[in-house]
Amino acid sequence: MKKTVFIFSAVTMLFSVLLFSCDEKKQETLKIYSIIHDEETEALTSLFTKKTGIPVSYLRATTGEIVNRVISEKDEPMADILLGGASSYHIQADKAGALETYESPSAKNLPSYAVSSDNTWTGFCVLTLGIGVNEKRFAEKFPGIQIPSTWEDLLNPAFKGEIVMTNPAASSTGYLFVQNQLQRLGDEKGWDYLISLSKNIGQFPDSGSAPAKLLGTGEYAIGISYLHAIAKYNAQGFGLKPVAPPQSVGDVDCIAILKNAKNLSAAKKFVDFMLSSEAQELMGLITFTIPVNPEAKSQEGSVSISELDLINYDVQKASDQKNDVLDKWSKSIK
């Protein structure tokens, strides 16, 4: 059966019922809601189909769209797998009763931070926030000013309009950054920091991948992004410098099976596959993310965990206060 790939947009949101329920044969196809990008989703699902013979179809969108969809469909899911998204969003879906319990045998050697306590989600790669700098634009715009190396350096008034960060109401990347500041500084000082920083932000795109892309095209000098995205564009020759500031946040990109999944057996096989060193090395080859599987090798040019200074990030707290934090964000900043 030929694989069908569905690009997730406003139009496909309206017609996805038709796309996912045409005939009985479609029931044999593993259906995935994907938060990771099309390039890696296509590569991973193609390899999975090649290895297992199980056909795959997927819908891809931003974290907020996908997670809201998963929760709203929890009693009658239109897909079997939730692929990608930081752990706080999987916790949110789990709390809503939308995730299935599955203890994969492939998870036994993974670090504890990558496996949920109730086995509803499992991490497959490490995500770490940092600062990206377009070195050419930075040198032209800010001669004599040092490249920012800490979060506080981004408050320099000279940088007004030259920083791009993701909208936290739409993307897990942006929300992770907000939580990074609130948890490292405390609530009061954290909000003071975020409000001050917002005065320097030139754009709040909805997609988590946008800051790195906009840096790569030279539209901004500075971006707040996952370090792996900056490293990837740098490796492609865009002249970006990844900076790992002290007291940053690390999380994991996760995979989960949806509650009441119609293709449970195939879904379990896909989770096992995503936790394998083969799948995670393929993911790292495309994205420069750091594998969770200790047997998987990191892509040359990616930022090493040994270079990071991470806070003790409280994932549960980030999930529990998400609605309140985003409400305050919309009232205070955007």
N, C-alpha and C positions, 0 to 999 in steps of 0.2 A: 504493500500500500504506500502510495506516495505521500510523503510528509507534507502537511499544509501548515504554513506559518501565517498567523494573523497579527497584523500590526495594530496595536491598541490605540484607538483615537476616540474622539467624541462620537464619530459615526459608528465604529464597531461596538462601542458601548451600547448603542441602540439596537444593533442587530445581532449581538453575540448569541442570543438564544437560538436564532436560526443557524448560526455557524456551528454551534456546539450540539445540535440535536436534529440532524437531518435524517438519519436512518439508523437501523439497528447495527450495521457494521461499524458505525462511528463509536459505539459503546466500547469496542475493543481498543480504541485509541487512548493512550494516556494523555490527559488534558492538564495543562500547566498554566497557572497565573504567574507571570514572571516580572520581577522588579529589576533584575539585572538586565543589561542592555541586550539588544537583538544579536549583536555579533557573537557574544559569548553564549547566549541562550541557544542560538542556532548551532554553534560548534558542539556544545555539550549534548544537546538532544540528538544531533546527528550521530555522535559517537555512541551514545546510549542505544540508539536504534540499530546501529551497526553491530554492537556487541550482543544485543538481546533479541533483535527482531521485532521489538515492540514499537509500533509507530507512535509518534508524538505530535500533538498540535498545541499551540500556545497563544496566549494573549499577553501583551506586554504594555505596562503603563507605569506611572509614578507610584511611589510607595503609598501615598494617601489614597489614591484611587483604588489600588489593588486591595489594600487592607479593608477599606470600607466595603468593598464588594464582597470580600470573603466573609465578613461579619454579617452582612445583609442576607447572604445566601446560605447561612450556616445549616439550615434545616434541609435545604435542597441544593447542594453545591453544584455549580456548573463546571467545576474543575476538580482535579484530584490532588494537585500539588501547589503549594505556595513556595516559590523559588526566589530567594533573595529578601533583603530587608534586614535592618538591624534588629537585635534581640528584643528591644523594647516594643517593637511593633508586633512581633510574634507573641510576646507576653500579652499584649492587648487583645490579639485574636484568640489566644488561649483563654483569657479571662471571660471572653464573650461566648465561650463554648464552641468555637469554630475549628479547633484542631484535634486531630486523632493522636492517641498515644502509640508510639512505636519506638522500641529500644533496639536500634540497629546493631547487629554484631560488629559492624564496621566502626562503631563508636567507642569500642572498649578501650582503645589506646589514645583517645583524644583527651586533651586537657580539660579539666573540670569546667572552666569558664565557657567551653564550647558546647556543653550538653545541659539542657534544662533539667531541673530536678524531677519533673514529672514526665520526661521523655516525650514531650510534644514537639519540640524543635531542637535542631542541632546545627551548630555552626560549621561552615565549610571553608571560610577564609577570614583572615583578620583585616579589620578596617580601622585605620588610624587617621585622625584629622591632623592637618597641618596647614602651612602657608605655602602658596606657590607664587613665584615671582617671574615675570617676563623680564629677563635681564636687560634686553635691548631697550624696551620702553622705560623701564625703571631708570636706567642710566641717563636717558634723554630727559625724562621728567624731573628727576630728583638728583642732579649732580651734587656730589658732596654729602649726600645722606646715605647712611649705611642701610643695607638690606635688612628688613625687620627679622629679628630672631626670636622674639617673644610675643605673646598675645598683646601685652601692653604696648609694644612698639606700634601696633596698628592704630593706636589712638592719636598718633601724630597728625595735627591739623593739616599738614602739608599733603597728606594722602587723600584729602577730601575728593570724592568722586572717582577715585582711582582704584577702589576695592570692590570686588564682586563676591557676593556670598549667596547661597541658596535660601529661598523662602522656607522657613521651618514649618509653616502650615501645610506645605505641599510635599516636602521631601524629608526623608529620615536623615539625610546629611545635614541639613540646616538645623533640624531639631537636636541632633547630637551635639552640634556646636553650641547651641543655647544651653543645653544641659552641662556641657563642658565648663562653661563660665559660671553657671549657678552653683555647680558642685565644687569647683575649685576655690571660689571666692565667697561662697555663702549667698543667701538669697538677696539681701539688701545691696551688697557691693557688686554682686553679679548683675543685677538689673541696672545699676549705675553704669557698669561697664558696657552692657549691651546697648543702652540708650546713647551713651557717648559714641560708641563705635558706629551706630546707625547713621550718624551725621557724616561719616566718611564713605558710606556705601553708595556706589553709583548705580547698582542694579541688584534686584532680588529675583533671579530667575527661579522657576518652579522645579526644574530638573537638577538633580544632584551632580550630573555630569557637566552642566553648563559652565561653571566657573573655570574649570581646566580648559575647556574648549575656547572660551572667550579670552583666556590668557594666551593660548596657543595662537590665536589669530591676531594677537596684539591689540585687542580692544581695551584691555585694562592692564595695569602694571602689577597688581597684587590680587590674589584670590585666596579664599578660604575653601579648602577642598580636602578630599581624601588624598593622602600622600601617594597612593598607588596611581591615581589618575595623573598627578603631576609628573611622576616618574615615567609613566607611559608616554606622555607627550614629549618629555625631554628626550627619551630614547628615540623618538621619531624625528628628532632634529628641530624642535620648535624653540629651543633655547630657554627652557623653563628650569628654574632652580627650586627643588623641593626643600622646605625648611621644616624641621621637626622641633617646634617650640617646647620648652619645659611645661610640665603639668597639662599635658594633652589627654585625650580620651581614646581608648581603644575599645572596639566592639567586634562582633563577628557578624558576617553575612550568614543568614540562616536558611534552612529548608524545613518544611513541615508538610505532613499529610493532612488534608482537610477532613473534618468530621463528616461521616456518611459518604465518603468517597466511593464512587461507583466502581473504580478500578483499583481496589485496595492492594491486590497482589502486585500489580505493575508499579503502583506508587511506592511500595516498600523496596522494590528492586531499584527504583530510581534514587531513593534516599541512599541505599547502600552504594550505588554507583557514585553519587556526589561526594561521599565521604572517602572514596578511594584516592590513592596517591595519583593515579592516572588522570582522573577527572580534575583534581585540584592543580596538578601541574599544567594541564591544558588551560585551566582558568587563569593561572598565573602568567602563562605565556601570552595571553591576550590582554590581561588587565593589569599585570604587575602586582596583584594582591599577594599577600603572604599566606601560604597554605596552613590550615589547621592540623592536618595530618602530619605527624612528625617524620614520616617516611617520605614525604613529598619534598622536592627541591624547589627553592625560590628562583624566580627568573633573575638573571643577572641584570643589575641596574635598579632593582627594586630596593626600597628602604628596609633595612634590617631591623628586627625587633630590638637588637642590642643598641641601636641608635636612639631609642625612644625613652622618654621620661613620662610615664603615665600616672594619672591619679587613680585612686581606688574608686572606680566608677560604679555607682549604685544603679544597676539596670532596673530593678524593681521600682525604685523611687522615680526614675525617669518615666516609667510606664504609668505609674499611679497618678502622677501630677500632670500628665500630658495635656489634658483638656484645660486645666486651669492656667498652665504656662502659656499655651497658645492663645488663650483668651486675653491674657495680660499682654502678650506680644502684639496682638492685633490692635489693642487699645493704646498701647504705649509707643509703638514703633511703626506699624504698618496696617 
